[in-house]
Amino acid sequence: MIETIIKGFIIGFLIASPMGPINMLVVQRTLSRGYRHGLVTGLGALLSDLIYAFVTLMGLSLVSDLLEKNELIFQSVGGAVLVIFGYIVFRTNPLKGWRPDILPQKTRYVKDFISSFFLTLSNAAIIFVIITLYSRFAFNPIADGPAYLTAAILSITFGNFSWWYFFTAFLSRFRKHFNRRGLVL
C-alpha cells in the first residue's frame, strides 16, 4: 500500500504542476489578491483534477470512448471558456481598485473556486496526461481492492494539494515586491 500512496502522491503533484492557464490564474490571483485567493483557485482545479483522476481510474476504455465521441464538444466548450476568460483578463484593469495589503471588501473565494473548477473541467485533455502518468508508474490500485483505491485517491488529492499549497505560499512571499507598475527590486 505504501507504494500506491507514494505513486499517487507523485501523480497528483505532477497533474497540478504544468504551467498552463490555471497556474497563471493562480499566479495572478495570489499576487493581486493574496495567498488565500490563490490557494482557493488551486483547490477548484484540484477538485476537477480529482474528478478526472477518479473517472480515469474507473474505466480507461469508457473515458476514451466518451472523449472520442464528444471530442468536438469538449474542444468547443473548452476553447470558448478559454476565449471568454482571456477576454475578461484582457479587459480587466488590474490597477482599478488596487490597494496594497488590503483584500477586497467582498472576498470572492467561492467565485475563485468555481471559476477555476469549471475552467479546469473544460480541459478534458488532462485525461491523456493522467493515462500517461498511470502507465508510466504502473498505477492500477483497482486491481488490489477498495482500500488501495481509497489510498490512491487520497494520495492523489494530497499530492495535488501539496503543489497548490507550496506554489501559492512561494508566490505570496513575493507579493510585497509588486506595486502598481510591476516588479520592485
C-alpha positions in Angstrom: 0.0 0.0 0.0 2.9 2.3 0.7 3.9 2.1 -3.0 0.4 3.1 -4.1 0.4 6.1 -1.7 3.8 7.3 -3.0 2.9 6.8 -6.6 -0.5 8.5 -6.0 1.2 11.5 -4.4 3.7 11.9 -7.2 0.9 11.6 -9.8 -1.2 14.2 -8.0 1.7 16.5 -7.8 2.5 16.1 -11.5 -1.1 16.6 -12.6 -1.2 20.0 -11.0 2.3 21.3 -11.8 2.4 22.0 -15.5 2.5 25.8 -16.2 -0.8 26.4 -18.1 -3.7 28.8 -17.8 -4.8 27.6 -14.3 -1.3 28.0 -12.9 -1.1 31.5 -14.5 -4.6 32.3 -13.0 -3.2 31.2 -9.6 -0.2 33.4 -10.0 -2.4 36.4 -10.9 -4.8 35.9 -8.0 -2.1 35.2 -5.5 -0.1 38.3 -6.4 -3.1 40.6 -6.8 -5.5 39.4 -4.1 -3.4 37.3 -1.7 -2.5 33.8 -0.7 -6.0 32.6 0.2 -7.4 33.6 -3.2 -4.6 31.8 -5.0 -5.0 28.7 -2.8 -8.8 28.6 -3.3 -8.3 28.9 -7.0 -5.9 26.0 -6.9 -8.4 24.0 -4.9 -11.0 24.4 -7.6 -8.5 23.0 -10.0 -7.8 20.2 -7.6 -11.4 19.1 -7.5 -11.6 19.0 -11.2 -8.3 17.1 -11.5 -9.6 14.6 -8.9 -12.8 14.0 -10.8 -10.8 13.3 -13.9 -8.3 11.1 -12.0 -11.2 9.1 -10.5 -13.0 8.7 -13.7 -9.8 7.6 -15.4 -9.2 5.0 -12.7 -12.7 3.6 -13.0 -12.6 3.0 -16.7 -10.0 3.9 -19.2 -11.9 2.5 -22.2 -15.1 4.2 -21.2 -13.4 7.5 -20.9 -11.6 7.1 -24.2 -14.9 6.3 -26.0 -16.6 9.3 -24.3 -13.8 11.6 -25.4 -13.7 10.3 -28.9 -17.5 10.6 -29.4 -17.7 14.1 -27.9 -14.3 15.4 -28.8 -15.6 18.4 -30.8 -18.0 19.4 -28.0 -15.2 19.2 -25.4 -12.9 21.2 -27.6 -15.5 23.8 -28.4 -16.7 24.3 -24.9 -13.1 24.4 -23.6 -12.0 26.8 -26.3 -15.0 29.1 -25.7 -14.2 29.1 -21.9 -10.6 30.0 -22.6 -11.5 32.8 -25.0 -14.0 34.3 -22.6 -11.5 34.0 -19.7 -8.8 35.6 -21.9 -11.1 38.4 -22.9 -12.1 39.1 -19.3 -8.5 39.2 -18.1 -7.5 41.4 -21.1 -10.3 43.9 -20.4 -9.8 43.9 -16.6 -7.7 46.8 -15.3 -5.6 45.4 -12.5 -4.9 48.9 -11.1 -8.6 49.7 -10.7 -9.5 49.3 -7.1 -6.0 48.2 -6.2 -4.9 48.8 -2.6 -1.7 47.4 -1.2 -2.0 44.9 1.7 -5.9 45.2 1.8 -8.1 42.4 0.5 -11.2 43.5 -1.4 -14.2 44.1 0.9 -16.2 41.4 -0.7 -13.9 38.4 -0.8 -14.7 36.2 -3.7 -13.5 32.8 -2.6 -16.5 30.9 -3.9 -16.2 32.7 -7.3 -12.5 31.9 -7.4 -13.1 28.2 -6.6 -16.0 27.8 -9.1 -14.3 29.6 -11.9 -11.1 27.6 -11.7 -13.1 24.4 -11.3 -15.0 24.9 -14.5 -12.0 26.2 -16.4 -10.0 23.1 -15.4 -13.0 20.8 -16.0 -13.3 22.1 -19.6 -9.8 20.8 -20.3 -10.7 17.1 -20.9 -7.2 16.6 -22.5 -5.9 16.2 -18.9 -7.2 12.7 -19.1 -4.5 11.8 -21.6 -1.9 13.2 -19.1 -3.4 11.1 -16.3 -3.4 8.0 -18.5 0.2 8.6 -19.4 1.1 9.0 -15.7 -0.8 5.9 -14.7 1.0 3.9 -17.4 4.4 5.4 -16.5 4.1 4.5 -12.8 2.2 1.2 -13.5 -0.6 2.6 -11.3 -3.7 0.4 -11.1 -4.9 0.3 -7.5 -8.4 -1.0 -8.5 -6.8 -4.5 -9.1 -5.7 -4.5 -5.4 -9.1 -3.7 -3.9 -11.1 -0.9 -2.4 -8.6 0.0 0.3 -5.9 0.6 -2.3 -8.4 2.6 -4.4 -9.2 4.8 -1.4 -5.5 5.2 -0.6 -4.8 6.1 -4.3 -7.5 8.8 -4.4 -6.4 10.3 -1.1 -2.7 10.3 -2.1 -3.5 11.9 -5.5 -5.5 14.6 -3.6 -2.7 15.2 -1.2 -0.1 15.4 -3.9 -2.2 17.9 -5.9 -2.9 19.9 -2.7 0.8 20.0 -1.9 1.5 21.6 -5.3 -1.1 24.3 -4.8 -0.1 24.9 -1.1 3.6 25.3 -1.8 3.2 27.2 -5.1 0.9 29.8 -3.6 3.0 30.1 -0.4 6.1 30.7 -2.6 4.3 33.3 -4.7 2.8 35.1 -1.7 6.3 35.7 -0.4 7.0 37.8 -3.5 3.7 39.7 -3.3 5.2 42.6 -1.4 7.7 43.1 -4.3 4.9 44.1 -6.7 3.3 47.5 -6.9 1.1 49.3 -9.4 3.8 49.4 -12.1 5.2 45.9 -11.7 8.1 44.2 -10.1 10.0 46.2 -7.5 13.6 45.0 -6.9 
